[in-house]
Amino acid sequence: MQNPRLAYRYAKSLMDLAQEQNNLEPVVQDMQLLHATVESSPELAQLLRSPIVKADKKNAILQAIFGNRIGKLSQAFVQLLTSKGREGFLPEIAAAFIAQYKEMKRIRTAKLITAAPANDALKQAVKAKAEASLPGYTVELEEKVDPSIIGGFILEMGDRSVDASVRRDLAEVRKQFRDNLYISQVLAS
């Protein structure tokens, strides 16, 4: 049930209103909280998409969950979404809002995947290299630990990826042995 055009339009409207009211930073924090909460709770996401549960009940549930944790503008926006029957798109709209904010502030997200938690020196070095490749942008580093890469790291930024993992190196060596005609002839005899 994705609708990127709808999400973009609602997010853009909220962005414009938040800027007009000089309330952008708190709204960004609210959207991050809303997005993280709905994404981490499949039950809440299912409830928001449910056509059986009435809008006033959904509003009451969202008010109980978020209460005073989000600002008045964000509360009014969530109420508007539920009154229009768009509450099922809340995580998508919040993600679109965050993406628009990051684009406006010239922030790019880089995902660093390592076999074990990375130390601060490595994080800073990777961040500095990434920022050097994107002049004028700030890079936000997102970390993930994946023991299956054995060692090294994988850096993903947008549609680009740098794979300096041991897993990739071992796969490359395996491929070279498999494709080497001399070795395959020796092993066959």
Buried (B, 14 or more C-beta within 10 A) or exposed (E): EEBEEBBBEBBBBBBEBBEEEEBBEBBBBBBBBBBEBBEEEEEBBEBBBEEEBEBEEBBEBBBEBBEEEBBEBBBEBBBBBBEEEBBBBBBBBBBBBBBBBBEEEEBBBBBBBBBEEBEEEEBEEBBEEBBEEBEEBEBBBEEEEBEEBEBBBBBBBEEEEBBEBEBBBEEEEEEEEEEEEEEEEEEEE
